[in-house]
Amino acid sequence: MSFDGLFTRAIVHELKEKLLNGRITKIHQPFKNELLLKIRANRKNYQLLLSAHPQYARAQLTNLTFENPMQPPQFCMVLRKYIENSMLVDIIQVDNDRIIEFVFTGRDELGDEQYYHLIVEIMGRHSNILLVNKTENKLYEAIRHIPPSLNSYRTLLPGAEYRPAPKQENINPFEFSGDLAISAETTKEKIQAVQSQFQGFGRDSAKELVYQIDK
């Protein structure tokens, strides 16, 4: 099954059940595009792997052990500064897209409570992980830097104004309340129609929906 919006929804549901209100005890970045958060929740220890790999971007729990670099990368050090020892208070999927926001609460240098959003964007070669303060609308750091010369719409550099990823114009299937009408004849055309109308349907999910409608 492809890692589409429906799969993302299931992942978010599982992670909320296990990790919500947990505390981050350790943060590591074993690879260039992958992050490992160790979280203590419900009297258990979990390892949350977040990846912005161009081909294998994902969010998952893992029991594997990883060898960490002697010198932590810049992104890892920034995360340690802002969210290590903080509490995970929410996990949000943006619409039915492959974007997951992990919301942490912690204290800044002045001791004031702040909310930090660790945003995982699972977008193929455009995948990224961002640390954002939405109150200040500020991007603190990104695991992959994107300068204005590469993306005029959205600069992903430390200190930049935060702009969300472009919103899909397709219908969120979990907010759809009308009658589903697919004006297509062949199965292939029906699958394409589902994918073109609704957010988050990979080919496998669209194929299954068409099968359920037609049977």
N, C-alpha and C positions, 0 to 999 in steps of 0.2 A: 504494500500500500504506500502511496506517495505521501510525503509530509506536507499535506495541504491544510487548509483552514479548519476542516473538520477534525483532522488528526491533532492539530494544535489545540483545539478546544478540549479534546480528551486528555491531552497532556496537562493542560492547565488545571483541569478538574482533579487529576491524580496528585499533582504537586500541591494544590491547596489543601487537600485532605491530609497530606503528610507533613508539610513544611510550615504552614501558616502559624504565625506567632513564635516561630523559632528564632534563634539568635545565631548570627554568623560568628564562628569561632576562629576560622582560618580562611585566608584567600590566597590562592596560588594561580599562576599562569604557566602551566607546563609547556605549552606550545604557543607559537606566534598568534594563532587565531582562536585559542581555546582557554577557557577560564574554569577553575574549580573552586566552588564555594563549599566549605564544610559548615554544616548547620546542625545545631542541637535543637530538636523539636520533639515534643511529646515523649521526653525521656529517652530519645534515641538519637544516634548520630547518623547524619546523611551526608552524601557527597553529591552536589548538584553540578553537573557538567554543562557549560554553555559554550556553544561553538559558533563561530562566524566563518567557518571554512567555506570557500566558494562552492564546493560540491557536497559537503557533508554537514552543513549548518544544522543545528538542532539544540534542543534542551532536554536533558534526561537525568535521571538518577543513576549512579554507577557505584559499583563496589571495587572497581579496578584501582590499582595504585599507579601513580605517575611519578617520574623523576623530574624534579623541579630544577630550573637553572640556578646557579650560584648567586647571580645577581638578578633580582626580579625585574621584569620589564616596567617601563614607566606606567602603563595602564594599571598594572597590578599594584604598584605603590600608591597611585591615586585612590584606588578602591580601598586599600587598607586605611588610608587617611580618613576617608569619609564614611565608609559603611562597615568596617570591621567592628565587631561587638554590637552592631545595631540589630534591631528586631525587624523581621519580615512581617509586615502588617497586611499586605495584599498582593495578589497575583492576578493580573488583568490581561485578557486577550483583547486587542483592538479590533472591534467589529468581529468579522469572521476571517480576519487576515492572519498571516503568519508572523504576527508581532506580539510579543509577550512583555509586559511591564511588571517587574518585581519592585514593589514599593517598600522602602526601608525607612524606619524612623531612628534618628540618632541625635547627637548633640554636636554643634559646631564649636569653634575655638572659644566663643563667648559663653558657651554652656546653654545656648538657646536650642530648643527642639527644631529640627529640620526634617523634611521629607525628601528622600533621594529616590529617583527612579532609575533602575538598571534596566534598560530597554534592549531586548534581543530581537533583531530584525532578521528573519529567516527568508532571504531573498536571493538565493543562488549566488552568483558572483558579486552581488551588491550587499550581501549579508554583513551585519555589523553588530557591535555591542556598544551601547552608549551609557554613560553616567550623566544624568540630567537633574538639575534642580528646577522644577517647574515653577516654583514660586518666583524665582529670579529669571525664569525662562532662559537658563544658561546651560550650555553644554560644558561639563567639567572635563571630560575626556572620552575618547573613542578608541576602540581596539584597532580600528583601521581609519587612518586620517584621510579625509577627502578635501583637497583644497578647492578654491573657487575655479581654478583653471580646469578642473576635471568635472565639476558640477556647479553650474552657475545658480541653480535653484537652491542648493542646500550645501552649505559649507560645514564639514564635520572636523573641526579643529578645536583644541582646548580654548575655552573662553568665548567661543562663538555664540551668537544667539541661536537658541534651539528652534529648529523647524521640524515638525513631524514629517515622516515619509508621506509622499503623495497619497491621498485617500482614494481608495477604489470607488468608482461610480456604480459598480454593480450592486444588486440588492443583497442585503444581509439576510440570509435565509431564516435566521432566528427572529427576525422582526417582520417577516412576510406573513400576511394574513389573508391574502386573496386566493383566488383559484389559479392553480398552475396550468397554464396553457402553452403547450409546445407545438408550434406550427412547423413540424418537420415530419418526414416520412420514414427515412431509413434510421436504423439505430445509431449510425455514426452521426447523422445530422442532429438527432435528438441529444446525444451526448454533447455535441458542440453547442447546442442551444442552451443547455443547462449551464455549461461553463461560461458562456457569454452573458447570461442573465444574472447569475448568482455568485457572490463572493465565496472564495475558499474551496471550490470544488476541483480537485484534481481529476484526472481521467478515470481512475478507479472508482472514486466516489460518485462521479456523474453517471458512470456506467451502471452502478448499483441502483441509483435512484431511478434511472430509466427502466431498469428491469422490474423494480417494485411497482412502477406506474403501469407498465404494460402487462404484467402477469394477471 
